[in-house]
Amino acid sequence: MAKSRPASTAVAEPAAAPDTKGSINLRIEAHTRQLIDEAAAILGKTRTEFMIDSARRQAIDVLLDQRLFVLDPDRYDAFVHALDHPPPPGPKLRSLLRRVPAWQRT
C-alpha cells in the first residue's frame, strides 16, 4: 500500500493591506433586515459584524467545497493511483484533443 499523504484543511486568505477597508451597499427587505438584526443581537454583534462574519464564513465554505475533499486512507491511495496511472485515451478523447479549442476559433 502506498504511503498516505495528509490532507490539508487550511484556507489561504489573501493578505490585505493594513487598515484597508471598503464598503458594500445592500438593499434588503425590511423583514430580512429585522431577521439579521435579531440574530446579531443574540450573538452580541452589530448588524455589520454579523453580516461580515456570515458572508465571510459562507465564502470560505463555497471555496472549500471547490478545493477540498476528504478521503479515508484507502480511497486516498486509490485516488492518487488513478491520477498517477490514468487509463489510455479512448477514441472520444483523442477526437476531442484534435479539435481546435473554442477560445482559439475565429
Secondary structure, 3 states (H helix, E strand, C coil): CCCCCCCCCCCCCCCCCCCCCCCCCCCCCHHHHHHHHHHHHHHCCCHHHHHHHHHHHHHHHHHHHHHCCCCCHHHHHHHHHHHHCCCCCCHHHHHHHHCCCHHHCC
